[in-house]
Amino acid sequence: MGLRAYLLVKVKGNVEQEEFIEPLREVEQIPGVEFVDPVIGAFDMVIMVDAPVTVEAIAAKVQDNQWFEDMKILKLINIFELSNVTGSNHLNLLGLGKSQEEVKVQWRVT
């Protein structure tokens, strides 16, 4: 498994609904793309990538299309790798590494 991320992509407003299937198919063909799904909201598609080297290389291929307008990249982190790099303090903020009862007490609203 390489570097994983979600790409949230906005398509230019002049792309008609019937034409939208073509950008989806183009993105599906990019090496490293696990899946692409159309969505409703601030963005038009979500792309899951598993990049062998860099997520940015795949993002650049998406940006290179005439229908592209905007993108946000959400890189996935492995919480177990995070604990090895930064120590366990960050994990304790999430309640990880504690019993279920300790987490309930820590997050109880008073």
Biopython code that builds the backbone (N, CA, C, O; Angstrom):
import numpy as np
from Bio.PDB.StructureBuilder import StructureBuilder

atoms = [
    (1, "MET", "N", (0.845, -1.170, 0.000)),
    (1, "MET", "CA", (0.000, 0.000, 0.000)),
    (1, "MET", "C", (0.894, 1.238, 0.000)),
    (1, "MET", "O", (1.857, 1.325, 0.763)),
    (2, "GLY", "N", (0.560, 2.189, -0.867)),
    (2, "GLY", "CA", (1.321, 3.426, -0.971)),
    (2, "GLY", "C", (0.703, 4.523, -0.127)),
    (2, "GLY", "O", (0.179, 4.274, 0.958)),
    (3, "LEU", "N", (0.771, 5.730, -0.640)),
    (3, "LEU", "CA", (0.185, 6.886, 0.018)),
    (3, "LEU", "C", (-1.275, 6.982, -0.410)),
    (3, "LEU", "O", (-1.578, 6.954, -1.603)),
    (4, "ARG", "N", (-2.171, 7.095, 0.553)),
    (4, "ARG", "CA", (-3.599, 7.114, 0.240)),
    (4, "ARG", "C", (-4.175, 8.488, 0.510)),
    (4, "ARG", "O", (-3.751, 9.188, 1.429)),
    (5, "ALA", "N", (-5.158, 8.866, -0.314)),
    (5, "ALA", "CA", (-5.797, 10.169, -0.153)),
    (5, "ALA", "C", (-7.145, 10.173, -0.856)),
    (5, "ALA", "O", (-7.425, 9.358, -1.736)),
    (6, "TYR", "N", (-7.971, 11.129, -0.429)),
    (6, "TYR", "CA", (-9.201, 11.447, -1.143)),
    (6, "TYR", "C", (-8.974, 12.775, -1.839)),
    (6, "TYR", "O", (-8.453, 13.714, -1.237)),
    (7, "LEU", "N", (-9.362, 12.859, -3.098)),
    (7, "LEU", "CA", (-9.321, 14.111, -3.831)),
    (7, "LEU", "C", (-10.767, 14.568, -4.019)),
    (7, "LEU", "O", (-11.584, 13.841, -4.584)),
    (8, "LEU", "N", (-11.075, 15.753, -3.551)),
    (8, "LEU", "CA", (-12.395, 16.335, -3.741)),
    (8, "LEU", "C", (-12.279, 17.293, -4.914)),
    (8, "LEU", "O", (-11.527, 18.266, -4.850)),
    (9, "VAL", "N", (-13.017, 17.027, -5.985)),
    (9, "VAL", "CA", (-12.831, 17.753, -7.239)),
    (9, "VAL", "C", (-14.100, 18.481, -7.643)),
    (9, "VAL", "O", (-15.197, 17.924, -7.610)),
    (10, "LYS", "N", (-13.926, 19.748, -8.027)),
    (10, "LYS", "CA", (-15.002, 20.562, -8.577)),
    (10, "LYS", "C", (-14.769, 20.681, -10.074)),
    (10, "LYS", "O", (-13.664, 20.972, -10.531)),
    (11, "VAL", "N", (-15.843, 20.448, -10.828)),
    (11, "VAL", "CA", (-15.811, 20.515, -12.277)),
    (11, "VAL", "C", (-16.347, 21.882, -12.709)),
    (11, "VAL", "O", (-17.227, 22.442, -12.056)),
    (12, "LYS", "N", (-15.816, 22.412, -13.807)),
    (12, "LYS", "CA", (-16.289, 23.700, -14.323)),
    (12, "LYS", "C", (-17.797, 23.664, -14.556)),
    (12, "LYS", "O", (-18.358, 22.636, -14.936)),
    (13, "GLY", "N", (-18.434, 24.797, -14.323)),
    (13, "GLY", "CA", (-19.890, 24.893, -14.425)),
    (13, "GLY", "C", (-20.450, 24.683, -15.811)),
    (13, "GLY", "O", (-21.642, 24.416, -15.956)),
    (14, "ASN", "N", (-19.611, 24.799, -16.848)),
    (14, "ASN", "CA", (-20.129, 24.637, -18.206)),
    (14, "ASN", "C", (-20.226, 23.173, -18.647)),
    (14, "ASN", "O", (-20.630, 22.906, -19.779)),
    (15, "VAL", "N", (-19.868, 22.227, -17.791)),
    (15, "VAL", "CA", (-19.982, 20.804, -18.124)),
    (15, "VAL", "C", (-21.421, 20.374, -17.838)),
    (15, "VAL", "O", (-21.889, 20.423, -16.701)),
    (16, "GLU", "N", (-22.101, 19.956, -18.894)),
    (16, "GLU", "CA", (-23.490, 19.515, -18.769)),
    (16, "GLU", "C", (-23.550, 18.150, -18.093)),
    (16, "GLU", "O", (-22.584, 17.387, -18.105)),
    (17, "GLN", "N", (-24.716, 17.859, -17.499)),
    (17, "GLN", "CA", (-24.892, 16.607, -16.774)),
    (17, "GLN", "C", (-24.607, 15.396, -17.671)),
    (17, "GLN", "O", (-23.996, 14.427, -17.222)),
    (18, "GLU", "N", (-25.042, 15.445, -18.923)),
    (18, "GLU", "CA", (-24.822, 14.316, -19.847)),
    (18, "GLU", "C", (-23.331, 14.135, -20.153)),
    (18, "GLU", "O", (-22.877, 13.024, -20.428)),
    (19, "GLU", "N", (-22.576, 15.238, -20.103)),
    (19, "GLU", "CA", (-21.152, 15.191, -20.417)),
    (19, "GLU", "C", (-20.299, 14.769, -19.214)),
    (19, "GLU", "O", (-19.118, 14.461, -19.370)),
    (20, "PHE", "N", (-20.887, 14.755, -18.034)),
    (20, "PHE", "CA", (-20.142, 14.516, -16.808)),
    (20, "PHE", "C", (-19.575, 13.100, -16.722)),
    (20, "PHE", "O", (-18.585, 12.869, -16.028)),
    (21, "ILE", "N", (-20.190, 12.167, -17.415)),
    (21, "ILE", "CA", (-19.721, 10.782, -17.382)),
    (21, "ILE", "C", (-18.308, 10.665, -17.957)),
    (21, "ILE", "O", (-17.530, 9.819, -17.517)),
    (22, "GLU", "N", (-17.973, 11.511, -18.941)),
    (22, "GLU", "CA", (-16.644, 11.448, -19.565)),
    (22, "GLU", "C", (-15.518, 11.779, -18.578)),
    (22, "GLU", "O", (-14.542, 11.033, -18.516)),
    (23, "PRO", "N", (-15.617, 12.876, -17.797)),
    (23, "PRO", "CA", (-14.575, 13.116, -16.787)),
    (23, "PRO", "C", (-14.441, 11.974, -15.783)),
    (23, "PRO", "O", (-13.329, 11.640, -15.376)),
    (24, "LEU", "N", (-15.554, 11.376, -15.382)),
    (24, "LEU", "CA", (-15.489, 10.242, -14.458)),
    (24, "LEU", "C", (-14.694, 9.094, -15.065)),
    (24, "LEU", "O", (-13.854, 8.490, -14.397)),
    (25, "ARG", "N", (-14.957, 8.799, -16.314)),
    (25, "ARG", "CA", (-14.247, 7.705, -16.999)),
    (25, "ARG", "C", (-12.764, 8.022, -17.179)),
    (25, "ARG", "O", (-11.913, 7.145, -17.034)),
    (26, "GLU", "N", (-12.458, 9.293, -17.499)),
    (26, "GLU", "CA", (-11.062, 9.690, -17.658)),
    (26, "GLU", "C", (-10.285, 9.493, -16.356)),
    (26, "GLU", "O", (-9.165, 8.983, -16.357)),
    (27, "VAL", "N", (-10.894, 9.904, -15.256)),
    (27, "VAL", "CA", (-10.222, 9.794, -13.955)),
    (27, "VAL", "C", (-10.035, 8.335, -13.567)),
    (27, "VAL", "O", (-9.002, 7.969, -13.006)),
    (28, "GLU", "N", (-11.021, 7.503, -13.861)),
    (28, "GLU", "CA", (-10.906, 6.071, -13.541)),
    (28, "GLU", "C", (-9.701, 5.417, -14.215)),
    (28, "GLU", "O", (-9.165, 4.436, -13.701)),
    (29, "GLN", "N", (-9.277, 5.939, -15.341)),
    (29, "GLN", "CA", (-8.174, 5.358, -16.108)),
    (29, "GLN", "C", (-6.793, 5.772, -15.598)),
    (29, "GLN", "O", (-5.784, 5.208, -16.023)),
    (30, "ILE", "N", (-6.737, 6.747, -14.696)),
    (30, "ILE", "CA", (-5.445, 7.216, -14.182)),
    (30, "ILE", "C", (-4.862, 6.162, -13.246)),
    (30, "ILE", "O", (-5.534, 5.752, -12.300)),
    (31, "PRO", "N", (-3.630, 5.712, -13.484)),
    (31, "PRO", "CA", (-3.009, 4.738, -12.579)),
    (31, "PRO", "C", (-2.937, 5.293, -11.151)),
    (31, "PRO", "O", (-2.545, 6.439, -10.934)),
    (32, "GLY", "N", (-3.318, 4.465, -10.200)),
    (32, "GLY", "CA", (-3.322, 4.867, -8.796)),
    (32, "GLY", "C", (-4.698, 5.250, -8.286)),
    (32, "GLY", "O", (-4.894, 5.373, -7.077)),
    (33, "VAL", "N", (-5.658, 5.443, -9.188)),
    (33, "VAL", "CA", (-7.026, 5.770, -8.775)),
    (33, "VAL", "C", (-7.739, 4.476, -8.413)),
    (33, "VAL", "O", (-7.881, 3.574, -9.239)),
    (34, "GLU", "N", (-8.184, 4.403, -7.168)),
    (34, "GLU", "CA", (-8.914, 3.224, -6.695)),
    (34, "GLU", "C", (-10.383, 3.290, -7.117)),
    (34, "GLU", "O", (-10.939, 2.305, -7.600)),
    (35, "PHE", "N", (-11.009, 4.460, -6.932)),
    (35, "PHE", "CA", (-12.384, 4.658, -7.383)),
    (35, "PHE", "C", (-12.662, 6.146, -7.515)),
    (35, "PHE", "O", (-11.959, 6.979, -6.943)),
    (36, "VAL", "N", (-13.692, 6.460, -8.274)),
    (36, "VAL", "CA", (-14.179, 7.832, -8.412)),
    (36, "VAL", "C", (-15.704, 7.773, -8.383)),
    (36, "VAL", "O", (-16.322, 6.962, -9.073)),
    (37, "ASP", "N", (-16.297, 8.648, -7.571)),
    (37, "ASP", "CA", (-17.749, 8.688, -7.457)),
    (37, "ASP", "C", (-18.236, 10.123, -7.574)),
    (37, "ASP", "O", (-17.610, 11.038, -7.039)),
    (38, "PRO", "N", (-19.357, 10.327, -8.277)),
    (38, "PRO", "CA", (-19.956, 11.655, -8.301)),
    (38, "PRO", "C", (-20.622, 11.937, -6.957)),
    (38, "PRO", "O", (-21.162, 11.032, -6.322)),
    (39, "VAL", "N", (-20.578, 13.196, -6.530)),
    (39, "VAL", "CA", (-21.200, 13.589, -5.265)),
    (39, "VAL", "C", (-21.960, 14.902, -5.468)),
    (39, "VAL", "O", (-21.744, 15.617, -6.447)),
    (40, "ILE", "N", (-22.842, 15.199, -4.535)),
    (40, "ILE", "CA", (-23.603, 16.450, -4.547)),
    (40, "ILE", "C", (-23.109, 17.303, -3.396)),
    (40, "ILE", "O", (-22.941, 16.809, -2.281)),
    (41, "GLY", "N", (-22.876, 18.576, -3.657)),
    (41, "GLY", "CA", (-22.411, 19.482, -2.612)),
    (41, "GLY", "C", (-21.401, 20.460, -3.171)),
    (41, "GLY", "O", (-21.491, 20.862, -4.331)),
    (42, "ALA", "N", (-20.441, 20.842, -2.348)),
    (42, "ALA", "CA", (-19.431, 21.825, -2.755)),
    (42, "ALA", "C", (-18.510, 21.280, -3.851)),
    (42, "ALA", "O", (-17.916, 22.058, -4.598)),
    (43, "PHE", "N", (-18.387, 19.961, -3.954)),
    (43, "PHE", "CA", (-17.556, 19.324, -4.969)),
    (43, "PHE", "C", (-18.410, 18.395, -5.809)),
    (43, "PHE", "O", (-19.529, 18.051, -5.428)),
    (44, "ASP", "N", (-17.884, 17.993, -6.948)),
    (44, "ASP", "CA", (-18.653, 17.184, -7.895)),
    (44, "ASP", "C", (-18.246, 15.714, -7.928)),
    (44, "ASP", "O", (-19.029, 14.854, -8.330)),
    (45, "MET", "N", (-17.014, 15.433, -7.503)),
    (45, "MET", "CA", (-16.581, 14.031, -7.462)),
    (45, "MET", "C", (-15.574, 13.836, -6.333)),
    (45, "MET", "O", (-14.849, 14.753, -5.950)),
    (46, "VAL", "N", (-15.556, 12.620, -5.820)),
    (46, "VAL", "CA", (-14.558, 12.226, -4.833)),
    (46, "VAL", "C", (-13.757, 11.081, -5.453)),
    (46, "VAL", "O", (-14.308, 10.134, -6.014)),
    (47, "ILE", "N", (-12.444, 11.205, -5.330)),
    (47, "ILE", "CA", (-11.535, 10.226, -5.928)),
    (47, "ILE", "C", (-10.690, 9.633, -4.807)),
    (47, "ILE", "O", (-10.085, 10.369, -4.028)),
    (48, "MET", "N", (-10.647, 8.318, -4.725)),
    (48, "MET", "CA", (-9.774, 7.640, -3.765)),
    (48, "MET", "C", (-8.534, 7.199, -4.522)),
    (48, "MET", "O", (-8.631, 6.495, -5.527)),
    (49, "VAL", "N", (-7.356, 7.618, -4.034)),
    (49, "VAL", "CA", (-6.109, 7.242, -4.687)),
    (49, "VAL", "C", (-5.213, 6.462, -3.735)),
    (49, "VAL", "O", (-5.212, 6.679, -2.523)),
    (50, "ASP", "N", (-4.468, 5.567, -4.312)),
    (50, "ASP", "CA", (-3.421, 4.828, -3.613)),
    (50, "ASP", "C", (-2.176, 4.984, -4.479)),
    (50, "ASP", "O", (-1.948, 4.225, -5.422)),
    (51, "ALA", "N", (-1.379, 5.989, -4.132)),
    (51, "ALA", "CA", (-0.247, 6.383, -4.975)),
    (51, "ALA", "C", (1.028, 5.699, -4.524)),
    (51, "ALA", "O", (1.349, 5.710, -3.336)),
    (52, "PRO", "N", (1.769, 5.098, -5.464)),
    (52, "PRO", "CA", (3.022, 4.447, -5.090)),
    (52, "PRO", "C", (4.100, 5.435, -4.648)),
    (52, "PRO", "O", (4.948, 5.087, -3.827)),
    (53, "VAL", "N", (4.082, 6.660, -5.178)),
    (53, "VAL", "CA", (5.120, 7.630, -4.843)),
    (53, "VAL", "C", (4.520, 8.882, -4.202)),
    (53, "VAL", "O", (4.757, 9.143, -3.023)),
    (54, "THR", "N", (3.741, 9.665, -4.971)),
    (54, "THR", "CA", (3.141, 10.877, -4.414)),
    (54, "THR", "C", (1.697, 11.032, -4.857)),
    (54, "THR", "O", (1.342, 10.721, -5.994)),
    (55, "VAL", "N", (0.886, 11.508, -3.956)),
    (55, "VAL", "CA", (-0.510, 11.821, -4.246)),
    (55, "VAL", "C", (-0.565, 13.000, -5.217)),
    (55, "VAL", "O", (-1.439, 13.059, -6.082)),
    (56, "GLU", "N", (0.363, 13.928, -5.070)),
    (56, "GLU", "CA", (0.380, 15.126, -5.901)),
    (56, "GLU", "C", (0.535, 14.804, -7.388)),
    (56, "GLU", "O", (0.017, 15.535, -8.232)),
    (57, "ALA", "N", (1.240, 13.723, -7.717)),
    (57, "ALA", "CA", (1.405, 13.335, -9.122)),
    (57, "ALA", "C", (0.063, 12.967, -9.739)),
    (57, "ALA", "O", (-0.221, 13.329, -10.881)),
    (58, "ILE", "N", (-0.756, 12.252, -8.989)),
    (58, "ILE", "CA", (-2.092, 11.891, -9.478)),
    (58, "ILE", "C", (-2.970, 13.134, -9.525)),
    (58, "ILE", "O", (-3.730, 13.317, -10.476)),
    (59, "ALA", "N", (-2.877, 13.986, -8.518)),
    (59, "ALA", "CA", (-3.660, 15.224, -8.487)),
    (59, "ALA", "C", (-3.327, 16.087, -9.704)),
    (59, "ALA", "O", (-4.223, 16.702, -10.283)),
    (60, "ALA", "N", (-2.068, 16.143, -10.095)),
    (60, "ALA", "CA", (-1.655, 16.932, -11.257)),
    (60, "ALA", "C", (-2.296, 16.406, -12.543)),
    (60, "ALA", "O", (-2.655, 17.186, -13.426)),
    (61, "LYS", "N", (-2.439, 15.082, -12.645)),
    (61, "LYS", "CA", (-3.082, 14.494, -13.827)),
    (61, "LYS", "C", (-4.556, 14.876, -13.888)),
    (61, "LYS", "O", (-5.098, 15.094, -14.971)),
    (62, "VAL", "N", (-5.199, 14.957, -12.738)),
    (62, "VAL", "CA", (-6.609, 15.377, -12.697)),
    (62, "VAL", "C", (-6.710, 16.857, -13.070)),
    (62, "VAL", "O", (-7.578, 17.245, -13.851)),
    (63, "GLN", "N", (-5.832, 17.670, -12.517)),
    (63, "GLN", "CA", (-5.854, 19.112, -12.775)),
    (63, "GLN", "C", (-5.567, 19.455, -14.237)),
    (63, "GLN", "O", (-5.911, 20.542, -14.699)),
    (64, "ASP", "N", (-4.956, 18.557, -14.941)),
    (64, "ASP", "CA", (-4.561, 18.790, -16.332)),
    (64, "ASP", "C", (-5.729, 18.740, -17.316)),
    (64, "ASP", "O", (-5.521, 18.927, -18.515)),
    (65, "ASN", "N", (-6.920, 18.500, -16.853)),
    (65, "ASN", "CA", (-8.083, 18.365, -17.726)),
    (65, "ASN", "C", (-8.815, 19.694, -17.887)),
    (65, "ASN", "O", (-8.850, 20.510, -16.966)),
    (66, "GLN", "N", (-9.402, 19.903, -19.074)),
    (66, "GLN", "CA", (-10.084, 21.157, -19.365)),
    (66, "GLN", "C", (-11.342, 21.345, -18.523)),
    (66, "GLN", "O", (-11.781, 22.480, -18.337)),
    (67, "TRP", "N", (-11.927, 20.283, -18.015)),
    (67, "TRP", "CA", (-13.141, 20.374, -17.205)),
    (67, "TRP", "C", (-12.835, 20.680, -15.741)),
    (67, "TRP", "O", (-13.755, 20.970, -14.976)),
    (68, "PHE", "N", (-11.575, 20.624, -15.334)),
    (68, "PHE", "CA", (-11.171, 20.824, -13.935)),
    (68, "PHE", "C", (-11.336, 22.280, -13.498)),
    (68, "PHE", "O", (-11.000, 23.203, -14.240)),
    (69, "GLU", "N", (-11.870, 22.478, -12.260)),
    (69, "GLU", "CA", (-11.961, 23.826, -11.696)),
    (69, "GLU", "C", (-11.210, 23.968, -10.377)),
    (69, "GLU", "O", (-10.443, 24.916, -10.210)),
    (70, "ASP", "N", (-11.416, 23.041, -9.430)),
    (70, "ASP", "CA", (-10.807, 23.175, -8.103)),
    (70, "ASP", "C", (-10.657, 21.798, -7.466)),
    (70, "ASP", "O", (-11.327, 20.841, -7.856)),
    (71, "MET", "N", (-9.753, 21.714, -6.464)),
    (71, "MET", "CA", (-9.516, 20.438, -5.791)),
    (71, "MET", "C", (-9.024, 20.665, -4.368)),
    (71, "MET", "O", (-8.282, 21.607, -4.090)),
    (72, "LYS", "N", (-9.453, 19.787, -3.484)),
    (72, "LYS", "CA", (-8.910, 19.690, -2.131)),
    (72, "LYS", "C", (-8.363, 18.283, -1.976)),
    (72, "LYS", "O", (-8.975, 17.313, -2.424)),
    (73, "ILE", "N", (-7.201, 18.178, -1.336)),
    (73, "ILE", "CA", (-6.572, 16.875, -1.113)),
    (73, "ILE", "C", (-6.647, 16.553, 0.368)),
    (73, "ILE", "O", (-6.216, 17.343, 1.208)),
    (74, "LEU", "N", (-7.196, 15.392, 0.680)),
    (74, "LEU", "CA", (-7.264, 14.902, 2.059)),
    (74, "LEU", "C", (-6.401, 13.654, 2.145)),
    (74, "LEU", "O", (-6.816, 12.574, 1.725)),
    (75, "LYS", "N", (-5.205, 13.801, 2.688)),
    (75, "LYS", "CA", (-4.294, 12.659, 2.816)),
    (75, "LYS", "C", (-4.686, 11.840, 4.031)),
    (75, "LYS", "O", (-4.967, 12.381, 5.100)),
    (76, "LEU", "N", (-4.700, 10.532, 3.852)),
    (76, "LEU", "CA", (-5.018, 9.626, 4.949)),
    (76, "LEU", "C", (-3.765, 9.343, 5.753)),
    (76, "LEU", "O", (-2.676, 9.194, 5.199)),
    (77, "ILE", "N", (-3.929, 9.270, 7.055)),
    (77, "ILE", "CA", (-2.809, 8.915, 7.916)),
    (77, "ILE", "C", (-3.138, 7.617, 8.629)),
    (77, "ILE", "O", (-4.293, 7.339, 8.951)),
    (78, "ASN", "N", (-2.127, 6.851, 8.862)),
    (78, "ASN", "CA", (-2.270, 5.627, 9.621)),
    (78, "ASN", "C", (-1.995, 5.991, 11.071)),
    (78, "ASN", "O", (-0.883, 6.407, 11.398)),
    (79, "ILE", "N", (-2.988, 5.842, 11.951)),
    (79, "ILE", "CA", (-2.815, 6.281, 13.335)),
    (79, "ILE", "C", (-1.712, 5.517, 14.045)),
    (79, "ILE", "O", (-1.131, 6.021, 15.006)),
    (80, "PHE", "N", (-1.415, 4.312, 13.589)),
    (80, "PHE", "CA", (-0.348, 3.544, 14.220)),
    (80, "PHE", "C", (1.018, 4.089, 13.814)),
    (80, "PHE", "O", (1.948, 4.106, 14.620)),
    (81, "GLU", "N", (1.139, 4.536, 12.555)),
    (81, "GLU", "CA", (2.376, 5.175, 12.127)),
    (81, "GLU", "C", (2.535, 6.524, 12.817)),
    (81, "GLU", "O", (3.648, 6.908, 13.176)),
    (82, "LEU", "N", (1.433, 7.245, 13.003)),
    (82, "LEU", "CA", (1.467, 8.539, 13.671)),
    (82, "LEU", "C", (2.017, 8.391, 15.084)),
    (82, "LEU", "O", (2.803, 9.230, 15.526)),
    (83, "SER", "N", (1.625, 7.348, 15.797)),
    (83, "SER", "CA", (2.095, 7.173, 17.165)),
    (83, "SER", "C", (3.592, 6.884, 17.211)),
    (83, "SER", "O", (4.271, 7.273, 18.161)),
    (84, "ASN", "N", (4.108, 6.205, 16.189)),
    (84, "ASN", "CA", (5.546, 5.925, 16.143)),
    (84, "ASN", "C", (6.361, 7.182, 15.858)),
    (84, "ASN", "O", (7.491, 7.309, 16.329)),
    (85, "VAL", "N", (5.798, 8.105, 15.094)),
    (85, "VAL", "CA", (6.520, 9.304, 14.691)),
    (85, "VAL", "C", (6.423, 10.399, 15.746)),
    (85, "VAL", "O", (7.427, 11.029, 16.078)),
    (86, "THR", "N", (5.227, 10.630, 16.272)),
    (86, "THR", "CA", (5.014, 11.793, 17.133)),
    (86, "THR", "C", (4.868, 11.442, 18.606)),
    (86, "THR", "O", (4.747, 12.338, 19.442)),
    (87, "GLY", "N", (4.878, 10.183, 18.933)),
    (87, "GLY", "CA", (4.671, 9.797, 20.322)),
    (87, "GLY", "C", (3.207, 9.570, 20.603)),
    (87, "GLY", "O", (2.361, 9.809, 19.742)),
    (88, "SER", "N", (2.902, 9.112, 21.801)),
    (88, "SER", "CA", (1.522, 8.726, 22.102)),
    (88, "SER", "C", (0.655, 9.879, 22.575)),
    (88, "SER", "O", (-0.548, 9.685, 22.745)),
    (89, "ASN", "N", (1.203, 11.079, 22.800)),
    (89, "ASN", "CA", (0.386, 12.188, 23.280)),
    (89, "ASN", "C", (-0.740, 12.548, 22.320)),
    (89, "ASN", "O", (-1.851, 12.846, 22.759)),
    (90, "HIS", "N", (-0.471, 12.526, 21.014)),
    (90, "HIS", "CA", (-1.508, 12.832, 20.040)),
    (90, "HIS", "C", (-2.607, 11.783, 20.072)),
    (90, "HIS", "O", (-3.784, 12.110, 19.920)),
    (91, "LEU", "N", (-2.235, 10.538, 20.266)),
    (91, "LEU", "CA", (-3.230, 9.479, 20.316)),
    (91, "LEU", "C", (-4.088, 9.600, 21.565)),
    (91, "LEU", "O", (-5.274, 9.272, 21.534)),
    (92, "ASN", "N", (-3.510, 10.064, 22.656)),
    (92, "ASN", "CA", (-4.297, 10.220, 23.870)),
    (92, "ASN", "C", (-5.361, 11.289, 23.708)),
    (92, "ASN", "O", (-6.415, 11.199, 24.338)),
    (93, "LEU", "N", (-5.118, 12.298, 22.884)),
    (93, "LEU", "CA", (-6.136, 13.308, 22.608)),
    (93, "LEU", "C", (-7.354, 12.691, 21.942)),
    (93, "LEU", "O", (-8.476, 13.165, 22.121)),
    (94, "LEU", "N", (-7.128, 11.629, 21.170)),
    (94, "LEU", "CA", (-8.223, 10.938, 20.506)),
    (94, "LEU", "C", (-8.851, 9.873, 21.393)),
    (94, "LEU", "O", (-9.873, 9.287, 21.036)),
    (95, "GLY", "N", (-8.245, 9.622, 22.541)),
    (95, "GLY", "CA", (-8.750, 8.579, 23.417)),
    (95, "GLY", "C", (-8.226, 7.210, 23.056)),
    (95, "GLY", "O", (-8.713, 6.209, 23.583)),
    (96, "LEU", "N", (-7.247, 7.136, 22.171)),
    (96, "LEU", "CA", (-6.695, 5.850, 21.763)),
    (96, "LEU", "C", (-5.656, 5.402, 22.777)),
    (96, "LEU", "O", (-4.977, 6.226, 23.389)),
    (97, "GLY", "N", (-5.541, 4.130, 22.944)),
    (97, "GLY", "CA", (-4.571, 3.601, 23.889)),
    (97, "GLY", "C", (-5.123, 3.588, 25.310)),
    (97, "GLY", "O", (-4.390, 3.312, 26.260)),
    (98, "LYS", "N", (-6.398, 3.882, 25.458)),
    (98, "LYS", "CA", (-7.036, 3.864, 26.774)),
    (98, "LYS", "C", (-8.209, 2.892, 26.735)),
    (98, "LYS", "O", (-8.700, 2.523, 25.669)),
    (99, "SER", "N", (-8.636, 2.496, 27.902)),
    (99, "SER", "CA", (-9.796, 1.613, 27.962)),
    (99, "SER", "C", (-11.043, 2.406, 27.580)),
    (99, "SER", "O", (-11.041, 3.637, 27.581)),
    (100, "GLN", "N", (-12.096, 1.683, 27.257)),
    (100, "GLN", "CA", (-13.347, 2.335, 26.870)),
    (100, "GLN", "C", (-13.889, 3.199, 28.011)),
    (100, "GLN", "O", (-14.440, 4.269, 27.754)),
    (101, "GLU", "N", (-13.749, 2.767, 29.243)),
    (101, "GLU", "CA", (-14.230, 3.545, 30.391)),
    (101, "GLU", "C", (-13.433, 4.832, 30.564)),
    (101, "GLU", "O", (-14.006, 5.878, 30.869)),
    (102, "GLU", "N", (-12.099, 4.764, 30.369)),
    (102, "GLU", "CA", (-11.278, 5.968, 30.471)),
    (102, "GLU", "C", (-11.670, 6.995, 29.419)),
    (102, "GLU", "O", (-11.677, 8.195, 29.691)),
    (103, "VAL", "N", (-11.998, 6.522, 28.211)),
    (103, "VAL", "CA", (-12.407, 7.428, 27.153)),
    (103, "VAL", "C", (-13.730, 8.072, 27.485)),
    (103, "VAL", "O", (-13.896, 9.270, 27.256)),
    (104, "LYS", "N", (-14.681, 7.323, 28.018)),
    (104, "LYS", "CA", (-15.978, 7.876, 28.377)),
    (104, "LYS", "C", (-15.819, 8.975, 29.428)),
    (104, "LYS", "O", (-16.475, 10.012, 29.339)),
    (105, "VAL", "N", (-14.967, 8.761, 30.405)),
    (105, "VAL", "CA", (-14.743, 9.748, 31.449)),
    (105, "VAL", "C", (-14.077, 10.985, 30.862)),
    (105, "VAL", "O", (-14.452, 12.110, 31.191)),
    (106, "GLN", "N", (-13.083, 10.779, 29.987)),
    (106, "GLN", "CA", (-12.328, 11.890, 29.403)),
    (106, "GLN", "C", (-13.239, 12.796, 28.583)),
    (106, "GLN", "O", (-13.055, 14.013, 28.602)),
    (107, "TRP", "N", (-14.210, 12.248, 27.870)),
    (107, "TRP", "CA", (-15.032, 13.039, 26.968)),
    (107, "TRP", "C", (-16.406, 13.370, 27.542)),
    (107, "TRP", "O", (-17.253, 13.905, 26.826)),
    (108, "ARG", "N", (-16.640, 13.071, 28.784)),
    (108, "ARG", "CA", (-17.934, 13.349, 29.404)),
    (108, "ARG", "C", (-18.126, 14.857, 29.519)),
    (108, "ARG", "O", (-17.221, 15.571, 29.950)),
    (109, "VAL", "N", (-19.292, 15.334, 29.137)),
    (109, "VAL", "CA", (-19.603, 16.764, 29.227)),
    (109, "VAL", "C", (-20.195, 17.025, 30.598)),
    (109, "VAL", "O", (-21.102, 16.317, 31.036)),
    (110, "THR", "N", (-19.674, 18.057, 31.285)),
    (110, "THR", "CA", (-20.193, 18.359, 32.620)),
    (110, "THR", "C", (-20.914, 19.679, 32.618)),
    (110, "THR", "O", (-21.423, 20.107, 33.655)),
]
sb = StructureBuilder()
sb.init_structure("model")
sb.init_model(0)
sb.init_chain("A")
sb.init_seg("    ")
for serial, (resi, resn, name, xyz) in enumerate(atoms, 1):
    if name == "N":
        sb.init_residue(resn, " ", resi, " ")
    sb.init_atom(name, np.array(xyz, "f"), 0.0, 1.0, " ", f" {name:<3s}", serial, name[0])
structure = sb.get_structure()
